Amino acid sequence: MSSTDRIVPAITSEEIIARMKADLKNKANKIEGSFASDNIQAVGKEMASLYGRINYLNDMHYTETAEGEWLDKDGKEHGVDRKEATSASGQVTFYGQNGINIPAGTIVSGGGREYKTTEYVTISGGQATSKVIAVNTGAIGNVDANVIQSFENLQGINSVVNLEAIKGGTDEESDEDYRERILLKKRYPGTSGNKYHYMHWAMEVEGVGRVKVFPLWDGAGTVKVSILDSNQKKANEELIQKVKTHIDGDAERNGESLAQIGALLTVTTAEEVGLNIAGQISVREGSYASPELIAEAFKTELQIYIDREISYKQNKLTVAKVIDILYSVEGVEDIEELTVNSSVDTIRIGEEQILTVESVVFNG
């Protein structure tokens, strides 16, 4: 039996019922409402369901089509585990009376999210800065600067704020990203500390999204690993250090030290390149959208595309693609003028750069 013969084709209950009726010898049994016809209807629907289940199980045995727990089983078979969600982290600054102690575990909040301090600090010079970590895991813990402004009832503390964004929170690895790692392991096995070995090692760390490896980047024996987090954003210092320790150990050579003896490893992340988009658009007649609402929706859609298709995958963004995404936004009738960073040319970036949409301004 050939591989083609083993493939179970998709089939509908109507097709099964028609075939079963065609096999009946007594014409009266083929009439709707007859005993035989009614039974065939029930059996045909159940058989179609079984055919569908067989097709589903067939798909679940291939990396390209498996999902959920089936993809987990495939990954584990090749030593690739799905990454769990991670917590966002950063710093907050407390303001208050000198000498006031703020214990580790103090809860601060903002934007509906809670964070806890991870170190014991004391107010000096009217302020104290403490590291914090999100109470709940996932990308939901990532917030912009100045969002955290509430705190537990602490005597002598006047206010708290995060002067910089809280970053690094990632959701559980999606099927799409997990599948990509499994296929990478299968198709490009790491051996003897080659380029793919470093790539696999880096991507094993929870919170790491995409990876670029630059062998011999600074001379013989040197390797640079450049990473993005699982949101395809610039990695924070904590994640960079986790990757460094996982591959090469820490300053005292603790850690797993997977790299070969004598290898000089550098772990970095991307430099962000801002995009400022301006244009003249016409809003579709009868639409409730305004240039401002269209700009907001477009900014979100463009960043999603960049994160999914550009970051550490391509080194350019064409204005034609930007226009294409803008036309897909509800309410856009026509685009009369559009510039990206005051230009109509393709935006090109370096090997360790990623794009972030900073501003979008449309006139109607």
C-alpha positions in Angstrom: 0.0 0.0 0.0 1.4 3.4 -1.0 1.5 6.5 1.2 -1.2 8.0 -1.1 -3.5 5.0 -0.4 -3.2 5.5 3.4 -4.5 9.1 3.2 -8.1 9.4 4.4 -10.0 11.9 2.2 -12.4 14.4 3.5 -15.9 13.1 3.0 -19.4 14.5 3.9 -22.3 12.7 5.4 -24.3 13.4 2.2 -21.7 11.6 0.1 -21.7 8.6 2.5 -25.5 8.4 2.5 -25.7 8.7 -1.3 -23.2 5.8 -1.6 -25.1 3.6 0.9 -28.4 4.3 -0.8 -26.9 3.4 -4.2 -26.1 -0.1 -2.8 -29.7 -0.8 -1.8 -31.3 -3.4 -4.0 -34.9 -2.6 -3.1 -36.0 0.7 -4.7 -38.6 1.3 -2.0 -35.9 1.4 0.7 -34.4 4.4 -1.1 -37.5 6.5 -0.5 -37.2 9.3 2.1 -38.9 8.3 5.3 -38.6 4.5 4.8 -37.0 2.4 7.6 -33.8 1.8 5.6 -33.5 5.4 4.5 -33.9 6.7 8.1 -31.2 4.3 9.4 -28.8 5.2 6.6 -29.2 8.9 7.5 -28.1 8.2 11.1 -25.3 5.9 10.1 -24.0 8.2 7.4 -23.7 11.2 9.8 -21.9 9.1 12.4 -19.5 7.7 9.8 -18.7 11.2 8.5 -17.9 12.2 12.1 -15.5 9.2 12.3 -13.8 10.1 9.0 -13.3 13.6 10.3 -11.7 12.3 13.5 -9.4 10.0 11.5 -8.3 13.0 9.4 -7.8 15.1 12.6 -5.7 12.3 14.2 -3.7 12.0 11.0 -2.9 15.7 11.1 -1.9 15.6 14.7 1.0 13.2 13.9 2.9 15.8 11.8 4.7 18.8 13.2 3.3 21.1 10.5 -0.3 20.4 11.4 -0.2 19.2 15.0 -1.6 21.5 17.7 -2.1 21.7 21.5 -1.1 18.6 23.5 -0.3 16.8 20.3 2.3 19.4 19.4 3.7 19.1 22.9 4.1 15.4 22.5 5.9 15.9 19.2 8.2 18.6 20.7 9.1 16.4 23.8 10.1 13.6 21.5 12.7 15.9 20.0 13.8 17.5 23.3 11.9 20.7 22.7 9.5 21.8 25.5 6.9 24.5 25.2 7.9 27.6 27.0 5.8 28.7 29.9 4.6 32.3 30.5 7.0 34.7 32.2 6.5 37.7 34.5 7.2 41.3 33.5 9.8 43.1 35.6 11.3 46.5 36.1 11.8 49.2 38.8 9.6 51.6 40.8 10.6 54.6 42.8 9.1 55.4 46.2 9.0 58.9 47.5 8.7 59.6 51.2 10.4 60.3 54.6 14.1 59.4 55.0 14.7 56.2 57.0 11.4 54.5 56.0 12.0 50.9 55.2 10.1 49.2 52.4 10.2 45.4 52.7 10.5 42.9 49.8 7.1 41.7 48.8 5.4 45.2 49.0 2.5 45.4 46.5 2.3 48.3 44.1 -0.3 48.6 41.3 -1.4 50.5 38.2 -3.6 49.9 35.1 -5.3 47.0 36.8 -2.0 45.1 37.3 -0.2 44.3 40.6 3.5 44.0 41.1 5.6 43.1 44.2 9.0 44.4 45.2 11.8 41.9 45.2 14.3 43.7 47.5 14.4 45.5 50.8 15.1 49.2 50.4 15.2 52.3 52.6 14.2 55.9 51.7 17.3 58.1 51.4 17.3 61.6 50.0 13.5 61.4 49.8 13.3 58.4 47.6 14.2 54.7 47.1 14.2 52.5 44.0 13.3 48.9 44.1 13.0 46.1 41.6 9.5 44.7 41.0 8.0 41.7 39.3 4.4 41.3 38.1 2.2 39.2 40.4 0.6 37.5 37.4 2.6 36.0 34.5 2.1 37.0 30.9 2.4 39.9 28.5 -0.4 41.6 30.4 2.2 42.7 33.0 4.0 44.9 30.4 3.1 48.6 31.0 4.4 51.9 29.9 6.2 54.4 32.2 4.2 56.3 34.8 1.4 53.6 35.0 2.2 52.3 38.5 1.0 54.9 41.0 -0.7 53.0 43.8 0.8 51.2 46.8 0.0 49.4 50.0 -0.7 51.5 53.1 2.9 52.3 54.1 3.4 55.0 56.8 5.8 57.7 55.6 5.5 56.9 51.9 3.9 59.7 49.8 3.9 58.2 46.3 5.3 55.6 43.9 5.9 55.5 40.2 7.6 53.5 37.5 9.8 56.0 35.7 10.5 53.5 32.9 8.3 50.8 31.2 7.9 47.5 32.9 8.8 44.8 30.3 9.7 41.2 29.7 6.3 39.6 30.5 5.5 36.9 27.9 2.5 34.6 27.4 2.8 30.8 27.1 4.4 29.9 23.8 1.9 29.8 21.0 1.5 26.7 18.7 3.0 28.8 15.8 6.2 29.8 17.7 6.6 26.4 19.3 6.2 24.7 15.9 8.8 26.9 14.4 11.3 25.9 17.1 10.6 22.2 16.7 11.1 22.4 12.9 14.3 24.4 13.5 15.6 21.6 15.7 14.7 18.9 13.2 15.9 20.7 10.0 18.9 22.5 11.4 20.4 20.3 14.2 23.0 21.8 16.5 26.3 20.0 16.5 29.8 20.7 17.9 28.9 24.3 18.9 27.9 25.4 15.4 25.7 28.4 14.7 22.5 26.4 15.1 23.7 25.0 18.4 23.9 28.5 19.9 20.5 29.4 18.4 18.9 26.3 20.0 20.5 27.0 23.3 19.3 30.6 23.4 15.8 29.7 22.3 15.5 27.2 25.1 15.4 30.0 27.6 11.8 31.0 28.6 11.0 34.5 27.4 13.2 34.3 24.3 11.5 34.8 21.0 13.8 35.2 18.0 17.6 34.7 17.8 20.4 35.7 15.5 23.9 34.3 15.8 27.0 35.9 14.5 30.0 33.6 14.5 33.5 35.1 14.7 32.0 38.6 15.0 35.0 40.0 16.9 37.8 37.6 15.9 38.6 34.0 16.4 36.7 32.1 19.1 34.0 34.9 19.5 30.3 34.3 19.1 27.5 36.9 19.4 24.0 35.9 20.2 21.4 38.6 19.6 17.9 38.0 21.1 14.4 39.3 21.1 11.8 38.5 23.8 8.8 36.3 23.1 6.8 39.4 22.1 9.4 40.1 19.4 10.5 43.2 21.4 13.9 44.4 22.7 15.0 42.0 25.5 15.5 43.4 29.0 18.8 43.0 30.9 17.4 40.2 33.0 16.6 38.1 30.0 20.0 38.8 28.4 21.7 37.6 31.5 19.6 34.5 31.6 20.7 33.5 28.1 24.3 34.3 28.9 24.2 32.1 32.1 22.4 29.3 30.3 24.9 29.1 27.5 28.1 30.2 29.1 27.6 30.3 32.9 28.1 33.4 35.0 31.2 35.3 35.9 32.3 32.4 38.2 31.5 29.9 35.4 28.4 28.7 37.2 25.4 27.7 35.1 25.1 25.0 32.5 28.1 26.2 30.4 26.9 24.6 27.2 29.4 26.5 25.0 32.8 25.0 24.2 35.8 25.7 26.4 37.5 28.9 25.2 34.5 30.3 23.3 34.0 34.0 24.0 30.3 34.7 24.1 28.5 38.0 23.9 24.7 38.2 24.3 22.9 41.4 23.1 19.5 42.6 22.0 18.1 44.8 19.3 18.3 48.5 18.8 14.9 50.1 18.2 14.3 52.3 15.2 11.3 54.5 15.4 8.7 55.0 12.7 6.9 58.3 12.4 4.1 58.1 9.8 2.1 61.1 8.4 -0.4 61.3 5.6 -3.5 62.7 4.1 -6.5 60.3 3.8 -10.1 60.4 2.9 -12.6 58.7 5.2 -15.3 56.6 3.6 -18.7 58.3 3.5 -21.1 57.0 6.2 -18.2 55.6 8.3 -18.1 56.4 12.0 -14.3 56.5 11.8 -12.2 59.7 12.0 -8.6 60.3 10.9 -7.6 60.0 14.6 -9.4 56.6 15.1 -8.0 55.3 11.9 -4.5 56.4 12.9 -4.9 54.5 16.2 -6.1 51.3 14.6 -3.5 51.5 11.9 -0.7 52.0 14.4 -1.7 48.7 16.1 -2.1 46.8 12.9 1.2 47.9 11.5 3.1 47.0 14.7 1.5 43.6 14.7 2.7 43.0 11.1 6.2 44.3 12.0 6.5 42.0 15.0 5.2 39.0 13.1 6.9 39.4 9.7 9.8 41.9 10.0 11.6 41.7 13.4 14.7 39.6 13.0 13.3 38.1 9.8 13.7 40.9 7.3 15.8 44.1 7.1 13.3 46.3 5.3 9.8 47.6 5.4 8.4 48.9 2.1 6.1 51.9 1.9 3.9 49.8 -0.4 3.2 47.3 2.4 2.5 50.2 4.8 -0.1 51.5 2.3 -1.6 48.0 1.9 -2.1 47.7 5.7 -3.6 51.2 5.9 -6.1 50.4 3.1 -7.3 47.4 5.2 -8.3 49.6 8.1 -12.0 50.1 8.4 -13.1 53.6 7.2 -10.2 54.3 4.8 -11.5 55.4 1.4 -8.3 56.8 -0.2 -4.7 57.6 0.6 -3.7 60.9 -0.9 -0.3 61.2 0.7 1.8 59.1 3.0 5.4 59.3 4.3 7.4 57.1 6.6 10.1 59.1 8.5 9.5 61.9 6.1 10.3 59.7 3.1 8.4 57.6 0.5 11.3 55.2 0.2 11.7 51.7 1.7 12.8 51.7 5.3 16.0 49.7 5.7 17.4 48.6 9.0 20.6 46.8 10.3 21.0 43.2 11.3 20.4 44.0 15.0 17.7 46.6 14.6 13.9 46.3 14.9 11.1 48.8 14.0 8.7 50.3 16.5 5.8 52.6 15.4 6.2 55.8 17.4 3.6 58.1 15.9 0.9 58.2 13.3 -0.8 61.4 12.2 -3.4 61.6 9.5 -5.3 64.6 8.2 -8.7 64.1 6.7 
